Amino acid sequence: MTTKEFIERIADGTYSKNDVIIQSAQFPDKEDLLWDLKLADVTCLESTGKPQVTDEAQIVRISNAISWLSEMYEKDSPGEAEATTEPDKTNTYTIPNEIANSDLAMELLKKCQEAELLDENYQPKQGTTNWQQKEIASIIMWLCDIYTTPKWMPFEILWNRRNIDKVKEGTSSAFNKRKKKIYEIFETYIAEKNNAIKGNNHIKL
């Protein structure tokens, strides 16, 4: 079963919660699976490009699946998703080559500066939450085809922090507002990349 088929069966109500959990086990990369689910959800909620899901019930089913699988597969965070990490006060920072050599990555970081999430040195501002940092890193790496081992290395170097992978999503209304702000920054770029993706990698329900 492809990721596309899995998401379609969630959206149309074929899968119950138990089915979603059982069937998700066949996908080796749970982080990629969650990301694909979030893209299907985000493109509708944020009106990014052509909506991939148009029915309200489908949106709810996908959102529920994201919550169920996040609880199972995302590691515990050393702090709350809505908590912030104290900015590095050493004034030492390095922009890794994976980011510095990508015009698009630098453009996206500047967008985050304009949104008051990053400072003049591309460091998270005091009010930028752990989850927002993780999502900025995740989206930029996906949009710019940055693949490293460990996955989060470029942004952990840039921000002089660790354990980005352990940050979980929050559930409060404040968290949802912060989540919306992140996707508003990147919505045009996500739409353009989705339109460029062909075959099974393009989630279209």
C-alpha positions in Angstrom: 0.0 0.0 0.0 1.3 3.4 -0.9 1.2 6.5 1.4 -1.3 8.0 -1.0 -3.7 5.0 -0.6 -3.2 5.1 3.2 -4.2 8.7 3.4 -7.2 8.2 1.0 -8.5 5.5 3.2 -8.2 7.7 6.3 -9.9 10.6 4.6 -12.9 8.6 3.3 -13.5 6.9 6.6 -12.5 3.4 5.6 -10.0 3.2 8.5 -10.9 3.4 12.2 -8.4 4.6 14.8 -7.3 1.0 15.3 -6.9 0.5 11.6 -4.8 3.6 11.2 -2.5 2.5 14.0 -2.1 -1.1 12.7 -1.7 -0.1 9.0 0.8 2.6 9.9 3.2 -0.1 11.1 4.0 -1.1 7.6 5.7 2.2 6.8 9.3 2.2 7.9 9.8 6.0 8.1 7.1 7.2 10.5 8.4 10.8 10.4 7.9 10.9 6.7 4.4 9.4 7.0 3.4 12.0 9.6 4.8 14.8 7.3 2.7 13.5 4.4 -0.4 13.5 6.6 0.4 17.0 7.7 0.8 18.2 4.2 -2.6 16.8 3.2 -4.1 18.6 6.2 -2.2 21.9 5.8 -2.9 22.4 2.1 -6.6 22.5 2.9 -6.6 24.4 6.2 -4.2 27.1 4.9 -5.6 27.2 1.4 -2.2 26.4 0.0 -2.6 26.1 -3.7 -5.4 23.8 -4.8 -7.0 22.2 -1.8 -6.2 18.5 -1.6 -9.1 17.8 0.7 -12.4 19.6 0.4 -14.8 17.8 2.7 -14.9 18.9 6.4 -15.3 15.3 7.6 -12.1 14.3 5.7 -10.2 17.1 7.3 -11.3 16.0 10.7 -10.3 12.4 10.0 -6.8 13.3 8.8 -6.3 15.7 11.8 -7.3 12.9 14.1 -4.9 10.4 12.5 -2.1 13.0 12.9 -2.8 13.2 16.6 -3.0 9.4 17.1 0.2 8.7 15.2 2.1 11.7 16.8 1.3 10.2 20.2 2.7 6.9 19.1 5.7 7.8 17.1 7.0 11.2 18.1 9.4 11.0 21.0 8.8 12.9 24.2 10.1 16.4 24.2 12.6 17.6 26.9 10.1 20.5 27.3 6.6 21.4 26.1 6.1 22.1 22.4 4.9 25.6 23.4 7.9 26.2 25.5 10.8 28.3 24.2 14.5 27.7 24.2 16.7 30.4 25.6 18.5 32.1 22.7 22.2 31.5 22.5 23.9 34.4 24.2 27.5 33.5 23.2 27.1 35.4 19.9 28.7 32.4 18.1 26.8 30.8 15.3 27.6 29.0 12.1 25.4 28.7 8.9 26.1 25.2 7.7 26.9 24.7 4.0 23.7 22.8 3.4 21.8 26.0 4.2 24.3 28.7 3.1 24.8 27.2 -0.3 21.0 27.1 -1.0 19.6 30.4 -2.2 16.1 29.1 -1.5 17.0 28.1 2.1 18.4 31.5 2.8 15.3 33.2 1.2 13.1 31.1 3.5 15.2 32.1 6.6 14.7 35.7 5.6 10.9 35.1 5.5 11.1 33.8 9.0 13.0 37.0 10.0 10.2 39.1 8.5 7.7 37.1 10.5 9.6 37.9 13.7 10.5 34.3 14.4 14.2 34.6 13.8 16.6 37.5 14.6 19.2 39.2 12.4 21.6 36.2 12.8 18.8 33.6 11.9 18.6 32.6 15.6 15.2 31.9 17.1 13.8 34.9 18.9 12.7 34.6 22.6 9.1 33.9 21.7 9.7 31.3 19.0 8.6 28.0 20.5 10.4 24.7 20.3 7.8 23.3 17.9 8.0 26.3 15.6 11.7 25.8 15.4 11.3 22.2 14.5 8.7 23.0 11.9 10.8 25.8 10.3 13.7 23.3 10.1 11.5 20.5 8.7 9.8 22.6 6.1 12.9 24.3 4.8 14.8 21.0 4.5 11.9 19.5 2.6 11.5 22.4 0.3 15.2 22.6 -0.4 15.8 18.9 -0.6 18.3 19.0 2.2 19.0 15.4 3.4 21.6 14.9 6.1 22.5 12.3 8.7 21.5 13.0 11.4 18.5 14.6 9.8 18.4 17.8 11.9 22.1 18.4 11.9 22.1 21.7 9.8 19.6 23.4 12.1 21.1 22.0 15.3 24.4 23.5 14.2 22.8 26.8 13.1 20.9 27.2 16.4 23.4 25.5 18.7 20.8 23.2 20.1 20.0 19.5 20.2 17.0 17.2 20.4 14.9 18.9 17.7 13.6 15.5 16.8 12.1 15.0 20.3 9.8 18.0 20.2 6.1 17.1 20.0 3.1 19.0 18.8 0.9 20.9 21.3 -2.9 21.0 21.5 -3.9 24.4 22.9 -5.5 27.1 20.9 -2.4 29.2 21.3 -0.4 26.4 19.8 -2.8 26.2 16.8 -2.3 29.9 16.2 1.4 29.5 16.2 1.1 26.6 13.9 -1.0 28.6 11.5 1.6 31.4 11.5 4.3 28.9 10.4 2.3 27.6 7.4 1.3 31.1 6.3 5.0 31.9 5.8 5.6 28.8 3.6 2.2 28.2 2.0 3.2 29.5 -1.5 6.4 27.5 -1.5 4.6 24.3 -0.4 2.0 24.8 -3.1 4.7 25.2 -5.8 6.6 22.1 -4.7 3.4 20.0 -4.5 2.5 21.1 -8.0 6.0 20.0 -9.2 5.8 16.5 -7.5 4.6 13.7 -9.7 3.1 10.2 -9.2 2.5 8.7 -5.8 4.6 11.3 -4.1 2.0 13.9 -4.8 -0.8 13.6 -2.2 -4.0 14.4 -4.0 -7.3 13.1 -2.5 
